[in-house]
Amino acid sequence: MVAAATPGVAVLACGCGRVAHVRWSGGGGEGVDEGVGSIVCGSCTRAGSGRKTRRARRRVLPAGQYCTEPVGCLDDHLDWMVRCGRSARTIAGRRIELTRLGEWLGHDPATATAAELERWQAGMSSTDSMRWRASMVRPYYKWLRARGVRPDDPAALLPIPRRPRRLPRPIPEPALLAAVAAASVRLRPWLLLAGWSGLRAAEIAGLEVEAFSTDPAGQTWVRVVGKGNAERVVPVPGWAWVQIAPVLPASGPCWRRERGSGPVTGKHVSIRCNRYLAKRADVPRWCTFHSLRHRFATRLLAGTKDVRLVQHAMGHADLSVLHVYTQVMSAAAAAAVDALPGLPPAMS
């Protein structure tokens, strides 16, 4: 669909993230309720009248010509992803990248050739973009071939650059302790859950009060939903729980937005904590909120020597990811190096 856009143009998407519509001043697109400002995609409509209508998300576009090309079998492909249990972030990313690919091609991405996809990827400015966009586009063409929509897979040879594996950089202990002690009542629970329970920012943001429980021995545990909707239960130190419990509400989401309504997001938690750490003179400049999670993993591995236990606590599906933590400040490696035979006195 091609629309001559004006300053009032807007993009509307169903709340499930499956489809996008373009509306411009002077008329409404199919499936758009002009008065309410919400849409429902075909899949939500087929679910029946008992399903609540999702509010549309609106994003004002700059004035000028805006083109969006149809993406063949997109709804069916995204419905297949839902049935496969893919996360909402992955589904939304697939839709966005395929729409952007259609805009670059100027025609339906389902009919793209291998040469066009090679040129599309060659024009990307960074390996991070190549990695993300190729990982979003390649499964779509593999699915088209498996469904018999087209006989070939033009994206089969699109490379996905490997992500360089760097050593984790845990935050220094003195800097962490000082930062937690001086943190506000709102930020301190987030720092404690990241540094002493190893939770990600998104996991912290998604916590509800009912996720915390205390066993008969007095140990507090928190049930976390991590990547891939995988659940795990991790302990919370007793002294940390004493500081976290008073700021929690009676029920529901643990943290609410300071402005507006609704729970916070992982991005909000990460940005707020990163800004706080960056302002502190005693915290190294390279430290981020994720450095607290690295600190948790290295300390837990040093104390238990149990890689499987650390894998569960961190919520990693791949055990090989944890090998990098064995290379950080290993006391055993340092002791072994010191025990190596040295030069004889006569040669030194």
ABEGO torsion letter per residue (X at the ends): XBBBBBAABBBBBBAAGABBBBBBBGBBBBGBBAAAGBBBBAAAAAAEAABBBBBBBBBBBBBEBBBBBBBBGAAAAAAAAAAAGBBAAAAAAAAAAAAAAAAAAGBBAAABBAAAAAAAAAABABAAAAAAAAAAAAAAAAAAAAAGABABBAAAABBBBBBBBBBBBBBBAAAAAAAAAABBAAAAAAAAAAAAAGBBAAAAAABBAAABBBBAAGBBBBBBBBBGGBBBBBBBBAAAAAAAAAABBABEBABBBABEBEBBBAAAAAAAAAAAAAABAABBAABBAAAAAAAAAAAAAAAAGBAAAAAAAAGBABAAAAAAAAABGBAAAAAAAAABBBBBAAAX
